[in-house]
Amino acid sequence: MLALVTGASSGIGRDIARELAKKGYDLIIVARTKENLDKVKEELSNVKVIVIPTDLSKEENCKALYEKVKDMNIDLLVNNAGFGVYGNFFETNLDRELEMIKVNDVAYHILTKLFLKDFVKRDKGQILNVCSSAAFYTGPRMATYYSTKNYIYCLTVSIYEELRKAKSNVKISALCPGPVDTNFNNVANVKFAAKPLSSEYVAKVAIKGLEKNKMLIIPGFSMRLNKFLCRFISEKMLLKIAYKAQSRKSK
């Protein structure tokens, strides 16, 4: 079995790679920095690991990545690369946000589209799109980040239903954790108001969810409960709650 994992140099991506290696998957790991990828490769000595450093904010790099590996009969694609930007929408940097949209959405879209076509032809394969609990809510003070995650969540579950109706053996899942203890908060310049989950725990839950072919994988009981309870709160009240919670993240 062979899996391709983007954003695999740290955090959730790295720990998903670790869990997959325990399951006997050979790996193609992708991130911007070769040095960090090489460290992950050294650790995963029990399986074959191919390192591909690339910047997925560039559309041509996403397509080049696919062309490079498309004949390797990949069994699992894990789209995980991404980052966040914090601040009022009217104050945040436009270029940085556009880069985030390219990494969080455009790269996912391209890789999902290209690999899914191959998987459907083979009637075999699996895709895990790492979203966030942000996909379920509005996100004042992180408006663009929340919007990127909502896009990927909607895309993923829509594809899930298309595959189900087509009676395809190809599976797709959305991983939607709440706060996770990774480098995300440093890049986004935030501190989590709630106690974050460990990336190791999230990775274990993700793999179990994949094995059960779950459409939606939400690590942690509190986040699942929170999603359920939000059904009974008005949109304006949710916005007020979200704004207050987001403001507490400011460093």
C-alpha positions as CSV (number, residue, x, y, z in Angstrom):
1,M,0.0,0.0,0.0
2,L,1.2,3.5,-0.8
3,A,0.0,6.8,0.6
4,L,0.8,10.4,-0.4
5,V,0.7,12.9,2.5
6,T,1.0,16.7,2.1
7,G,2.0,18.9,4.9
8,A,3.9,15.9,6.3
9,S,6.9,17.6,7.9
10,S,5.1,18.4,11.2
11,G,1.9,18.3,13.2
12,I,-1.1,16.3,12.0
13,G,0.5,15.4,8.6
14,R,3.6,14.0,10.2
15,D,1.7,12.0,12.7
16,I,-0.7,10.6,10.1
17,A,2.4,9.5,8.2
18,R,3.7,7.8,11.4
19,E,0.3,6.0,11.9
20,L,0.2,4.9,8.3
21,A,3.8,3.6,8.5
22,K,2.7,1.5,11.5
23,K,0.0,0.0,9.2
24,G,2.6,-0.9,6.7
25,Y,2.0,1.9,4.2
26,D,4.9,3.1,2.0
27,L,4.9,6.8,1.9
28,I,5.3,9.8,-0.4
29,I,5.7,12.8,2.0
30,V,5.3,16.4,0.7
31,A,6.1,19.8,2.3
32,R,8.0,22.9,1.5
33,T,11.2,22.1,3.5
34,K,13.3,19.1,2.5
35,E,15.3,19.2,5.7
36,N,12.2,18.7,7.8
37,L,10.9,15.9,5.5
38,D,14.2,14.1,5.7
39,K,13.9,14.0,9.5
40,V,10.5,12.3,9.1
41,K,11.9,9.9,6.6
42,E,14.8,8.9,9.0
43,E,12.2,8.2,11.7
44,L,10.1,5.9,9.4
45,S,12.8,3.4,8.6
46,N,10.4,0.5,8.6
47,V,8.8,1.5,5.3
48,K,9.8,3.0,2.0
49,V,9.6,6.8,2.1
50,I,9.9,9.2,-0.9
51,V,10.5,12.8,-0.1
52,I,9.2,15.5,-2.4
53,P,9.8,19.1,-1.3
54,T,7.5,21.5,-3.1
55,D,5.4,24.7,-2.6
56,L,1.8,23.8,-3.0
57,S,0.7,27.5,-3.1
58,K,1.7,27.4,-6.8
59,E,-0.8,25.7,-9.0
60,E,1.9,24.4,-11.4
61,N,3.6,22.6,-8.5
62,C,0.4,20.8,-7.6
63,K,0.0,19.5,-11.2
64,A,3.7,18.6,-11.4
65,L,3.4,16.6,-8.2
66,Y,0.6,14.6,-9.6
67,E,2.5,14.0,-12.9
68,K,5.5,12.8,-10.9
69,V,3.6,10.2,-8.9
70,K,0.5,9.3,-11.0
71,D,1.9,6.0,-12.2
72,M,2.9,4.7,-8.7
73,N,-0.6,3.3,-8.0
74,I,-1.2,5.4,-4.9
75,D,-3.9,3.9,-2.6
76,L,-4.4,6.9,-0.3
77,L,-4.2,10.7,-0.7
78,V,-4.0,12.8,2.4
79,N,-4.5,16.5,1.7
80,N,-3.2,18.2,4.9
81,A,-1.1,21.2,4.0
82,G,-2.5,24.5,5.2
83,F,-2.2,27.5,7.5
84,G,-4.3,30.3,9.0
85,V,-4.3,34.1,9.3
86,Y,-5.7,36.0,12.3
87,G,-7.2,39.5,12.4
88,N,-10.1,41.6,11.2
89,F,-10.7,41.0,7.5
90,F,-10.3,44.7,6.8
91,E,-6.9,44.7,8.4
92,T,-5.2,41.4,7.3
93,N,-2.7,41.2,4.5
94,L,-4.3,40.4,1.1
95,D,-1.3,38.7,-0.4
96,R,-1.0,36.4,2.6
97,E,-4.7,35.5,2.5
98,L,-4.5,34.7,-1.2
99,E,-1.5,32.5,-0.5
100,M,-3.6,30.7,2.2
101,I,-6.5,30.2,-0.2
102,K,-4.1,28.7,-2.7
103,V,-2.7,26.2,-0.1
104,N,-5.9,25.5,1.8
105,D,-8.3,25.3,-1.2
106,V,-6.7,25.4,-4.6
107,A,-4.1,22.7,-3.9
108,Y,-6.7,20.4,-2.3
109,H,-9.0,21.0,-5.2
110,I,-6.4,20.1,-7.8
111,L,-5.0,17.1,-6.1
112,T,-8.4,15.7,-5.2
113,K,-9.6,16.2,-8.7
114,L,-6.6,14.6,-10.4
115,F,-6.2,11.6,-8.1
116,L,-10.0,11.0,-7.8
117,K,-10.3,10.6,-11.6
118,D,-7.6,7.8,-11.4
119,F,-9.2,6.2,-8.4
120,V,-12.6,6.1,-10.1
121,K,-11.1,4.5,-13.2
122,R,-9.5,1.8,-11.0
123,D,-12.6,1.7,-8.7
124,K,-10.2,1.7,-5.8
125,G,-8.6,4.4,-3.6
126,Q,-9.2,6.7,-0.7
127,I,-8.9,10.4,0.0
128,L,-8.6,12.1,3.4
129,N,-9.1,15.9,3.3
130,V,-8.0,17.5,6.5
131,C,-10.5,20.3,7.2
132,S,-11.2,21.7,10.7
133,S,-14.1,22.3,13.0
134,A,-13.9,25.8,11.5
135,A,-15.7,24.3,8.5
136,F,-18.9,24.2,10.6
137,Y,-19.0,27.7,11.9
138,T,-18.5,31.4,11.0
139,G,-15.2,32.8,12.0
140,P,-15.0,36.5,12.6
141,R,-11.3,37.6,13.0
142,M,-10.3,34.5,11.0
143,A,-12.9,35.0,8.2
144,T,-10.8,33.8,5.3
145,Y,-9.4,30.8,7.1
146,Y,-12.8,29.6,8.2
147,S,-14.1,30.1,4.7
148,T,-11.3,28.0,3.2
149,K,-12.1,25.1,5.5
150,N,-15.8,25.4,4.8
151,Y,-15.0,25.1,1.1
152,I,-13.1,21.9,1.5
153,Y,-15.7,20.4,3.8
154,C,-18.5,21.1,1.3
155,L,-16.4,19.8,-1.5
156,T,-15.5,16.6,0.3
157,V,-19.0,15.6,1.5
158,S,-20.5,16.5,-1.9
159,I,-18.0,14.1,-3.6
160,Y,-18.8,11.5,-0.9
161,E,-22.4,11.5,-2.0
162,E,-21.5,11.4,-5.7
163,L,-19.3,8.4,-5.2
164,R,-22.0,6.7,-3.1
165,K,-24.7,7.2,-5.8
166,A,-22.3,5.9,-8.4
167,K,-21.8,2.8,-6.2
168,S,-18.0,3.4,-6.4
169,N,-15.6,1.6,-4.2
170,V,-13.6,4.8,-3.9
171,K,-13.9,6.5,-0.5
172,I,-13.4,10.1,0.7
173,S,-13.5,11.5,4.2
174,A,-13.2,14.9,5.9
175,L,-11.2,15.2,9.1
176,C,-12.5,18.1,11.2
177,P,-10.6,18.5,14.5
178,G,-11.0,21.4,16.9
179,P,-7.8,23.1,18.3
180,V,-4.7,20.9,17.9
181,D,-1.3,21.4,19.5
182,T,0.7,22.0,16.4
183,N,2.7,24.9,14.8
184,F,-0.6,26.2,13.4
185,N,-1.1,28.7,16.2
186,N,2.4,30.1,15.8
187,V,2.0,30.6,12.0
188,A,-1.5,32.2,12.6
189,N,-0.2,34.2,15.6
190,V,-2.9,33.0,17.9
191,K,-3.2,31.1,21.2
192,F,-6.0,28.6,21.7
193,A,-8.7,29.5,24.2
194,A,-9.6,25.8,24.7
195,K,-7.2,23.0,25.6
196,P,-5.9,21.6,22.3
197,L,-5.8,18.0,21.3
198,S,-2.5,16.4,20.5
199,S,-1.7,15.8,16.9
200,E,-0.9,12.2,17.8
201,Y,-4.4,11.6,19.0
202,V,-6.0,13.3,16.0
203,A,-3.9,11.1,13.7
204,K,-5.0,7.9,15.4
205,V,-8.6,8.9,15.2
206,A,-8.2,9.9,11.6
207,I,-6.8,6.5,10.6
208,K,-9.5,4.6,12.5
209,G,-12.1,6.8,10.7
210,L,-10.5,5.9,7.4
211,E,-10.6,2.2,8.2
212,K,-14.4,2.6,8.8
213,N,-14.9,4.6,5.6
214,K,-16.4,7.5,7.6
215,M,-17.6,10.5,5.7
216,L,-16.9,12.9,8.6
217,I,-14.2,12.3,11.3
218,I,-14.4,14.6,14.3
219,P,-11.8,13.8,17.0
220,G,-12.9,14.5,20.6
221,F,-16.3,14.2,22.2
222,S,-16.6,17.8,23.2
223,M,-16.2,19.0,19.6
224,R,-18.9,16.5,18.4
225,L,-21.2,17.7,21.2
226,N,-20.5,21.3,20.3
227,K,-21.4,20.8,16.7
228,F,-24.7,19.1,17.8
229,L,-25.7,21.9,20.2
230,C,-25.0,24.7,17.7
231,R,-28.0,23.5,15.8
232,F,-30.2,25.1,18.5
233,I,-28.5,28.5,18.5
234,S,-29.4,31.4,16.2
235,E,-26.9,32.5,13.6
236,K,-26.5,36.0,15.2
237,M,-25.9,34.4,18.6
238,L,-23.3,32.1,17.1
239,L,-21.6,35.1,15.5
240,K,-21.4,36.8,18.9
241,I,-20.1,33.7,20.6
242,A,-17.6,33.1,17.8
243,Y,-16.3,36.7,17.9
244,K,-15.7,36.5,21.6
245,A,-14.0,33.2,21.3
246,Q,-11.8,34.4,18.4
247,S,-10.8,37.5,20.3
248,R,-9.5,35.4,23.2
249,K,-7.1,33.8,20.7
250,S,-5.2,37.0,20.2
251,K,-1.6,37.1,21.3
